Amino acid sequence: MTLDVPDRVYYRIKEVCTLTGLKPHVLRYWEQEFRDIKPVKSPSGQRLYRRKDLEAIFTIKGLLYDKKFTIDGARMYLSRQRRVMDEIKAELREIVELLERGT
């Protein structure tokens, strides 16, 4: 997914709200419901989101708002996607090992 957002390491919650069109309380709620959103906290307690958090937020927003998933449905969908990606990575590792052995 290509995001049209400024390229920085961290984004404050206000910036994320502006970029996503979501309210701060929605982001804070989603942090509790989805393990893919894990902002770090600054020394002053400010939430700092990374690019991977933004990607997860946009994906979740699409599932909930556009595709009309429930929170549980979106969680299950994302979990399935992670499992598929893990399987693909494992298969690719096996292919690399075979190629390295020359078989």
Backbone as CSV, one residue per row, in Angstrom:
resi,resn,N_x,N_y,N_z,CA_x,CA_y,CA_z,C_x,C_y,C_z
1,MET,0.844,-1.176,0.000,0.000,0.000,0.000,0.889,1.238,0.000
2,THR,0.613,2.167,-0.899,1.361,3.407,-0.958,0.521,4.501,-0.313
3,LEU,1.086,5.095,0.723,0.369,6.160,1.425,0.852,7.508,0.938
4,ASP,-0.086,8.415,0.777,0.255,9.774,0.372,0.342,10.639,1.629
5,VAL,1.408,10.403,2.403,1.626,11.137,3.647,3.067,11.609,3.693
6,PRO,3.352,12.645,4.467,4.738,13.099,4.596,5.625,11.964,5.090
7,ASP,6.837,11.904,4.571,7.757,10.834,4.933,8.561,11.241,6.170
8,ARG,8.094,10.775,7.321,8.771,11.056,8.588,8.796,9.793,9.420
9,VAL,9.570,9.827,10.495,9.646,8.671,11.389,8.404,8.609,12.267
10,TYR,7.996,9.740,12.821,6.866,9.772,13.755,5.822,10.801,13.342
11,TYR,4.581,10.485,13.696,3.454,11.380,13.443,2.676,11.519,14.752
12,ARG,2.357,12.736,15.127,1.569,12.976,16.334,0.099,12.646,16.057
13,ILE,-0.650,12.419,17.112,-2.044,11.990,16.960,-2.866,13.003,16.161
14,LYS,-2.602,14.285,16.354,-3.343,15.311,15.604,-3.077,15.186,14.105
15,GLU,-1.815,14.905,13.747,-1.481,14.722,12.332,-2.157,13.478,11.766
16,VAL,-2.176,12.402,12.541,-2.808,11.168,12.095,-4.306,11.401,11.894
17,CYS,-4.912,12.145,12.785,-6.339,12.473,12.647,-6.591,13.256,11.358
18,THR,-5.730,14.209,11.068,-5.869,14.998,9.850,-5.701,14.125,8.613
19,LEU,-4.703,13.246,8.625,-4.432,12.385,7.473,-5.521,11.344,7.240
20,THR,-6.086,10.825,8.320,-7.048,9.719,8.203,-8.502,10.158,8.256
21,GLY,-8.748,11.346,8.775,-10.121,11.794,8.955,-10.793,11.178,10.166
22,LEU,-10.005,10.591,11.049,-10.546,9.958,12.257,-10.378,10.873,13.462
23,LYS,-11.168,10.658,14.477,-11.068,11.434,15.714,-10.099,10.729,16.672
24,PRO,-9.475,11.501,17.573,-8.505,10.908,18.501,-9.069,9.754,19.325
25,HIS,-10.327,9.868,19.769,-10.873,8.781,20.592,-11.021,7.482,19.791
26,VAL,-11.237,7.603,18.480,-11.330,6.412,17.626,-9.963,5.742,17.539
27,LEU,-8.920,6.539,17.331,-7.566,5.980,17.265,-7.192,5.298,18.578
28,ARG,-7.496,5.946,19.683,-7.161,5.353,20.991,-7.929,4.046,21.194
29,TYR,-9.191,3.992,20.771,-9.977,2.771,20.886,-9.378,1.671,20.010
30,TRP,-9.042,2.018,18.769,-8.461,1.026,17.865,-7.148,0.478,18.394
31,GLU,-6.375,1.295,19.091,-5.126,0.813,19.697,-5.406,-0.350,20.645
32,GLN,-6.523,-0.292,21.334,-6.882,-1.354,22.268,-7.405,-2.593,21.544
33,GLU,-8.031,-2.394,20.401,-8.690,-3.484,19.688,-7.809,-4.192,18.653
34,PHE,-6.826,-3.491,18.116,-6.009,-4.045,17.034,-4.534,-4.007,17.423
35,ARG,-3.899,-5.164,17.393,-2.499,-5.243,17.814,-1.532,-4.632,16.803
36,ASP,-2.013,-4.316,15.610,-1.147,-3.728,14.588,-0.892,-2.240,14.807
37,ILE,-1.631,-1.632,15.706,-1.450,-0.205,15.990,-0.784,-0.089,17.359
38,LYS,0.493,0.295,17.343,1.254,0.386,18.591,2.090,1.661,18.610
39,PRO,1.466,2.804,18.840,2.281,4.019,18.890,3.210,3.984,20.105
40,VAL,4.351,4.628,19.944,5.252,4.775,21.084,4.859,6.050,21.808
41,LYS,5.280,6.162,23.041,4.980,7.373,23.809,6.253,8.194,23.968
42,SER,6.109,9.489,23.787,7.229,10.395,24.020,7.425,10.529,25.528
43,PRO,8.536,11.109,25.955,8.737,11.314,27.395,7.600,12.098,28.051
44,SER,6.934,12.941,27.279,5.816,13.721,27.832,4.481,12.980,27.740
45,GLY,4.498,11.742,27.206,3.274,10.953,27.119,2.516,11.100,25.805
46,GLN,3.040,11.879,24.885,2.399,12.081,23.576,2.514,10.808,22.735
47,ARG,1.409,10.398,22.109,1.451,9.244,21.212,2.190,9.630,19.940
48,LEU,3.102,8.757,19.536,3.850,8.962,18.300,3.664,7.727,17.425
49,TYR,2.992,7.932,16.309,2.685,6.838,15.397,3.771,6.731,14.336
50,ARG,4.096,5.495,13.954,5.054,5.246,12.879,4.292,4.968,11.587
51,ARG,5.033,4.896,10.497,4.414,4.661,9.194,3.633,3.332,9.183
52,LYS,4.186,2.297,9.823,3.470,1.005,9.835,2.161,1.122,10.616
53,ASP,2.119,1.998,11.627,0.852,2.250,12.328,-0.153,2.901,11.382
54,LEU,0.326,3.874,10.595,-0.564,4.547,9.636,-1.106,3.562,8.612
55,GLU,-0.252,2.671,8.129,-0.707,1.671,7.165,-1.810,0.805,7.776
56,ALA,-1.600,0.392,9.021,-2.609,-0.424,9.706,-3.901,0.369,9.891
57,ILE,-3.792,1.628,10.263,-4.970,2.467,10.484,-5.773,2.623,9.193
58,PHE,-5.087,2.881,8.083,-5.791,3.017,6.807,-6.442,1.696,6.394
59,THR,-5.764,0.582,6.637,-6.337,-0.725,6.314,-7.581,-0.989,7.154
60,ILE,-7.482,-0.745,8.454,-8.612,-0.964,9.357,-9.771,-0.045,9.005
61,LYS,-9.463,1.195,8.705,-10.521,2.133,8.319,-11.245,1.631,7.071
62,GLY,-10.510,1.127,6.099,-11.126,0.583,4.893,-12.023,-0.605,5.188
63,LEU,-11.549,-1.488,6.078,-12.345,-2.662,6.433,-13.630,-2.261,7.152
64,LEU,-13.507,-1.344,8.103,-14.669,-0.966,8.918,-15.626,-0.033,8.186
65,TYR,-15.099,0.974,7.520,-15.953,2.004,6.941,-16.403,1.695,5.516
66,ASP,-15.485,1.131,4.719,-15.823,0.869,3.318,-16.444,-0.511,3.127
67,LYS,-15.825,-1.520,3.736,-16.309,-2.891,3.553,-17.307,-3.315,4.629
68,LYS,-17.542,-2.427,5.592,-18.568,-2.631,6.628,-18.312,-3.853,7.521
69,PHE,-17.034,-4.155,7.770,-16.699,-5.214,8.719,-17.038,-4.758,10.126
70,THR,-17.299,-5.717,11.002,-17.367,-5.410,12.433,-15.938,-5.384,12.959
71,ILE,-15.764,-4.903,14.194,-14.435,-4.915,14.810,-13.907,-6.348,14.852
72,ASP,-14.742,-7.286,15.320,-14.314,-8.691,15.383,-13.997,-9.238,13.993
73,GLY,-14.817,-8.909,13.031,-14.584,-9.363,11.662,-13.282,-8.834,11.100
74,ALA,-13.004,-7.562,11.350,-11.757,-6.958,10.878,-10.561,-7.612,11.564
75,ARG,-10.690,-7.876,12.864,-9.609,-8.538,13.600,-9.333,-9.926,13.024
76,MET,-10.401,-10.684,12.754,-10.239,-12.024,12.181,-9.619,-11.948,10.782
77,TYR,-10.063,-10.998,9.985,-9.524,-10.825,8.635,-8.028,-10.530,8.695
78,LEU,-7.639,-9.599,9.550,-6.217,-9.238,9.672,-5.387,-10.408,10.186
79,SER,-5.954,-11.175,11.089,-5.264,-12.350,11.615,-5.026,-13.368,10.502
80,ARG,-6.042,-13.590,9.685,-5.901,-14.507,8.545,-4.847,-14.011,7.573
81,GLN,-4.849,-12.712,7.317,-3.860,-12.127,6.409,-2.444,-12.336,6.943
82,ARG,-2.265,-12.168,8.255,-0.944,-12.383,8.867,-0.510,-13.835,8.708
83,ARG,-1.451,-14.770,8.917,-1.119,-16.191,8.767,-0.701,-16.501,7.338
84,VAL,-1.417,-15.971,6.369,-1.078,-16.190,4.967,0.310,-15.632,4.676
85,MET,0.585,-14.431,5.162,1.899,-13.820,4.943,3.004,-14.646,5.599
86,ASP,2.748,-15.172,6.794,3.728,-16.021,7.472,4.005,-17.286,6.666
87,GLU,2.947,-17.883,6.092,3.115,-19.075,5.269,3.930,-18.770,4.018
88,ILE,3.652,-17.638,3.389,4.393,-17.242,2.189,5.864,-17.024,2.534
89,LYS,6.130,-16.351,3.646,7.517,-16.122,4.059,8.237,-17.436,4.304
90,ALA,7.571,-18.386,4.953,8.188,-19.686,5.225,8.507,-20.410,3.911
91,GLU,7.587,-20.371,2.959,7.826,-21.014,1.670,8.975,-20.339,0.926
92,LEU,9.047,-19.023,0.997,10.141,-18.315,0.337,11.485,-18.659,0.982
93,ARG,11.497,-18.798,2.324,12.740,-19.202,2.996,13.199,-20.581,2.516
94,GLU,12.231,-21.498,2.360,12.558,-22.839,1.869,13.137,-22.771,0.459
95,ILE,12.565,-21.942,-0.377,13.059,-21.797,-1.750,14.490,-21.244,-1.728
96,VAL,14.736,-20.247,-0.919,16.074,-19.670,-0.817,17.074,-20.722,-0.345
97,GLU,16.690,-21.523,0.648,17.577,-22.581,1.136,17.886,-23.595,0.029
98,LEU,16.870,-23.974,-0.745,17.089,-24.899,-1.846,18.029,-24.306,-2.887
99,LEU,17.831,-23.045,-3.190,18.697,-22.382,-4.188,20.126,-22.273,-3.684
100,GLU,20.281,-21.980,-2.399,21.627,-21.859,-1.827,22.353,-23.200,-1.840
101,ARG,21.605,-24.306,-1.664,22.206,-25.635,-1.684,22.473,-26.106,-3.094
102,GLY,21.844,-25.422,-4.048,22.062,-25.783,-5.438,21.271,-26.992,-5.895
103,THR,20.162,-27.266,-5.231,19.335,-28.411,-5.625,18.107,-27.970,-6.362
